[in-house]
Amino acid sequence: TLEDIGITRMQSSRWQAVASVSEERFEAYVKAPKDEELTTAGLLRQAHVAHNSGENEWYTPAEYIEAARRVLGEIDLDPASCAYANETVQATEFCDIETDGLSVAWHGKVWLNPPYSQDLLGRFCTKLVESFGSSRVTAAIVLVNNGTETAWFQQLAWAASAVCFPEGRVRFLRPSGEKGTPLQGQAFLYFGDNV
């Protein structure tokens, strides 16, 4: 056990967080000009959601989609998806990179696991809030990192009917099927009357 080898749970957790930082992000932190010394805290701050470079090919595990479907009843639109992800989501209509979910009108019951690159993330969140506010979207569930300090999260939270912070981090799926755990936790935000 950790106790047997003289490692605290806090040390273990911190070291696991550092180990999960990609080599590319680690190297970028080390090479970037700084006014302060290199620290573990600085590395983890740099790797936080506010600095997310946006690895977009992560898919929601089936158990979360099934829970969303139980609340929504059906999913009319997934505006940030692909054919592979839609095998699980089973939305009546989905948009991929080519069909560009930001350029179409959103409608009905929406499932959204947006791309996490900062420019796209904010734009998808704004489109959801606007589409729900205009009643074109009648209900929606969005899955995002729990970046509660960010403008896009604040915008979602103010418009949402409910927010759920799951215990533990969602282990998203890569296109290869392998699971990955993000650096931060997630939140599900619900828009609609079925709180």
Summary of the structure (lengths in Angstrom):
residues: 195
radius of gyration: 18.2
end to end distance: 41.8
largest distance: 58.5
contacts: 559
relative contact order: 0.14
helix: 41%
strand: 16%
